[in-house]
Amino acid sequence: MIYDVTEMVYAIYKDIGKVSWRDTIIEGLMSRVLYWTIAGYLLAAFPIAVWNLNKEIATKRRQWKMAAMLSMILSITILSAIVEDYTEKIFFIVGAIVGAFCTQMHFEIAEMISEHFEAAKEKKE
């Protein structure tokens, strides 16, 4: 069993010295999977960013609902009509999950930092 794994790893990496980093980066940038992942990230991050930026203003909640609806409609359209490859669909969904999580965490961290500065300012006074 170990010999099979070792053989497999050797087969995968035996030609790695023959491929240049430039070719690897260019091939990665030309990949459609990368762009669908970024699109998923942005579509999921958009309504969360709008909600966090308008959290304090009650009259701006309509903007968040419109952003969420637009993002949902675009995501459904992309997944059902535009993207045909299942790999690209999976990476679009992964990008959306990561985008939603990271955007929310960035705003939480920013809120914690601003609360820390406010507490330090009050303590100084």
C-alpha atoms as a printed R data frame, in Angstrom:
    type eleno elety resid chain resno       x      y       z
1   ATOM     1    CA   MET     A     1   0.000  0.000   0.000
2   ATOM     2    CA   ILE     A     2   2.727  2.497   0.932
3   ATOM     3    CA   TYR     A     3   4.651  1.567  -2.185
4   ATOM     4    CA   ASP     A     4   1.590  2.364  -4.334
5   ATOM     5    CA   VAL     A     5   1.183  5.798  -2.741
6   ATOM     6    CA   THR     A     6   4.876  6.529  -3.159
7   ATOM     7    CA   GLU     A     7   4.721  5.467  -6.783
8   ATOM     8    CA   MET     A     8   1.672  7.655  -7.375
9   ATOM     9    CA   VAL     A     9   3.312 10.711  -5.790
10  ATOM    10    CA   TYR     A    10   6.454 10.120  -7.832
11  ATOM    11    CA   ALA     A    11   4.398  9.865 -11.028
12  ATOM    12    CA   ILE     A    12   2.649 13.149 -10.271
13  ATOM    13    CA   TYR     A    13   5.760 15.128  -9.362
14  ATOM    14    CA   LYS     A    14   8.399 13.653 -11.671
15  ATOM    15    CA   ASP     A    15   7.819 16.303 -14.355
16  ATOM    16    CA   ILE     A    16   7.410 19.267 -12.011
17  ATOM    17    CA   GLY     A    17  10.890 20.545 -12.834
18  ATOM    18    CA   LYS     A    18  10.004 20.694 -16.521
19  ATOM    19    CA   VAL     A    19   7.101 23.115 -16.023
20  ATOM    20    CA   SER     A    20   8.002 26.754 -15.417
21  ATOM    21    CA   TRP     A    21   6.311 28.885 -12.775
22  ATOM    22    CA   ARG     A    22   5.340 31.370 -15.460
23  ATOM    23    CA   ASP     A    23   3.429 28.700 -17.397
24  ATOM    24    CA   THR     A    24   1.736 27.515 -14.220
25  ATOM    25    CA   ILE     A    25   0.597 31.029 -13.285
26  ATOM    26    CA   ILE     A    26  -0.601 31.833 -16.806
27  ATOM    27    CA   GLU     A    27  -2.542 28.575 -16.987
28  ATOM    28    CA   GLY     A    28  -4.113 29.314 -13.595
29  ATOM    29    CA   LEU     A    29  -5.117 32.810 -14.680
30  ATOM    30    CA   MET     A    30  -6.673 31.435 -17.855
31  ATOM    31    CA   SER     A    31  -8.785 28.952 -15.888
32  ATOM    32    CA   ARG     A    32 -12.536 29.572 -15.960
33  ATOM    33    CA   VAL     A    33 -12.816 27.976 -12.514
34  ATOM    34    CA   LEU     A    34 -10.850 30.876 -10.992
35  ATOM    35    CA   TYR     A    35 -13.216 33.455 -12.434
36  ATOM    36    CA   TRP     A    36 -16.372 31.597 -11.394
37  ATOM    37    CA   THR     A    37 -14.950 31.303  -7.870
38  ATOM    38    CA   ILE     A    38 -14.312 35.057  -7.776
39  ATOM    39    CA   ALA     A    39 -17.811 35.732  -9.164
40  ATOM    40    CA   GLY     A    40 -19.352 33.594  -6.427
41  ATOM    41    CA   TYR     A    41 -17.278 35.407  -3.810
42  ATOM    42    CA   LEU     A    42 -18.380 38.834  -5.035
43  ATOM    43    CA   LEU     A    43 -22.057 37.929  -5.404
44  ATOM    44    CA   ALA     A    44 -22.182 36.571  -1.855
45  ATOM    45    CA   ALA     A    45 -20.147 39.424  -0.378
46  ATOM    46    CA   PHE     A    46 -22.248 42.194  -1.955
47  ATOM    47    CA   PRO     A    47 -25.463 41.902   0.126
48  ATOM    48    CA   ILE     A    48 -23.516 41.252   3.336
49  ATOM    49    CA   ALA     A    49 -21.397 44.358   2.774
50  ATOM    50    CA   VAL     A    50 -24.496 46.466   2.061
51  ATOM    51    CA   TRP     A    51 -26.188 45.124   5.198
52  ATOM    52    CA   ASN     A    52 -23.168 45.798   7.415
53  ATOM    53    CA   LEU     A    53 -22.609 49.284   6.039
54  ATOM    54    CA   ASN     A    54 -26.273 50.215   6.618
55  ATOM    55    CA   LYS     A    55 -26.788 48.306   9.871
56  ATOM    56    CA   GLU     A    56 -27.196 51.436  11.985
57  ATOM    57    CA   ILE     A    57 -29.605 53.205   9.614
58  ATOM    58    CA   ALA     A    58 -33.111 51.739   9.761
59  ATOM    59    CA   THR     A    59 -34.276 53.495   6.592
60  ATOM    60    CA   LYS     A    60 -31.532 51.858   4.491
61  ATOM    61    CA   ARG     A    61 -32.750 48.287   5.046
62  ATOM    62    CA   ARG     A    62 -34.504 48.357   1.683
63  ATOM    63    CA   GLN     A    63 -31.094 48.642   0.015
64  ATOM    64    CA   TRP     A    64 -29.993 45.411   1.698
65  ATOM    65    CA   LYS     A    65 -33.122 43.590   0.529
66  ATOM    66    CA   MET     A    66 -32.568 44.769  -3.037
67  ATOM    67    CA   ALA     A    67 -28.889 43.761  -2.918
68  ATOM    68    CA   ALA     A    68 -29.781 40.328  -1.547
69  ATOM    69    CA   MET     A    69 -32.500 39.835  -4.160
70  ATOM    70    CA   LEU     A    70 -30.202 40.928  -7.001
71  ATOM    71    CA   SER     A    71 -27.439 38.636  -5.766
72  ATOM    72    CA   MET     A    72 -29.823 35.705  -5.431
73  ATOM    73    CA   ILE     A    73 -31.320 36.213  -8.905
74  ATOM    74    CA   LEU     A    74 -27.869 36.481 -10.488
75  ATOM    75    CA   SER     A    75 -26.629 33.403  -8.622
76  ATOM    76    CA   ILE     A    76 -29.612 31.304  -9.691
77  ATOM    77    CA   THR     A    77 -29.262 32.501 -13.289
78  ATOM    78    CA   ILE     A    78 -25.555 31.725 -13.339
79  ATOM    79    CA   LEU     A    79 -25.983 28.280 -11.801
80  ATOM    80    CA   SER     A    80 -28.941 27.253 -13.941
81  ATOM    81    CA   ALA     A    81 -28.314 28.844 -17.328
82  ATOM    82    CA   ILE     A    82 -24.785 30.140 -17.809
83  ATOM    83    CA   VAL     A    83 -22.433 27.622 -16.209
84  ATOM    84    CA   GLU     A    84 -22.701 24.131 -17.665
85  ATOM    85    CA   ASP     A    85 -19.642 22.433 -16.164
86  ATOM    86    CA   TYR     A    86 -20.229 20.922 -12.714
87  ATOM    87    CA   THR     A    87 -16.694 21.761 -11.611
88  ATOM    88    CA   GLU     A    88 -17.318 25.440 -12.304
89  ATOM    89    CA   LYS     A    89 -20.657 25.273 -10.459
90  ATOM    90    CA   ILE     A    90 -18.991 23.710  -7.423
91  ATOM    91    CA   PHE     A    91 -16.281 26.369  -7.354
92  ATOM    92    CA   PHE     A    92 -18.920 29.104  -7.782
93  ATOM    93    CA   ILE     A    93 -20.718 27.770  -4.697
94  ATOM    94    CA   VAL     A    94 -17.452 27.416  -2.762
95  ATOM    95    CA   GLY     A    95 -16.571 30.997  -3.703
96  ATOM    96    CA   ALA     A    96 -19.985 32.168  -2.506
97  ATOM    97    CA   ILE     A    97 -19.606 30.407   0.847
98  ATOM    98    CA   VAL     A    98 -16.109 31.776   1.366
99  ATOM    99    CA   GLY     A    99 -17.204 35.246   0.233
100 ATOM   100    CA   ALA     A   100 -20.094 35.377   2.673
101 ATOM   101    CA   PHE     A   101 -18.013 34.085   5.577
102 ATOM   102    CA   CYS     A   102 -14.970 36.277   4.947
103 ATOM   103    CA   THR     A   103 -16.994 39.436   4.366
104 ATOM   104    CA   GLN     A   104 -18.912 38.950   7.599
105 ATOM   105    CA   MET     A   105 -15.680 38.240   9.504
106 ATOM   106    CA   HIS     A   106 -13.999 41.348   8.063
107 ATOM   107    CA   PHE     A   107 -16.876 43.523   9.239
108 ATOM   108    CA   GLU     A   108 -16.898 41.839  12.669
109 ATOM   109    CA   ILE     A   109 -13.162 42.458  13.050
110 ATOM   110    CA   ALA     A   110 -13.559 46.081  11.940
111 ATOM   111    CA   GLU     A   111 -16.366 46.538  14.477
112 ATOM   112    CA   MET     A   112 -14.246 45.045  17.270
113 ATOM   113    CA   ILE     A   113 -11.347 47.357  16.396
114 ATOM   114    CA   SER     A   114 -13.580 50.440  16.335
115 ATOM   115    CA   GLU     A   115 -15.093 49.460  19.708
116 ATOM   116    CA   HIS     A   116 -11.577 49.037  21.090
117 ATOM   117    CA   PHE     A   117 -10.600 52.523  19.870
118 ATOM   118    CA   GLU     A   118 -13.780 54.037  21.330
119 ATOM   119    CA   ALA     A   119 -13.131 52.372  24.691
120 ATOM   120    CA   ALA     A   120  -9.537 53.622  24.684
121 ATOM   121    CA   LYS     A   121 -10.706 57.141  23.816
122 ATOM   122    CA   GLU     A   122 -13.297 57.116  26.636
123 ATOM   123    CA   LYS     A   123 -10.702 55.795  29.063
124 ATOM   124    CA   LYS     A   124  -8.324 58.586  28.049
125 ATOM   125    CA   GLU     A   125 -10.934 61.264  28.737
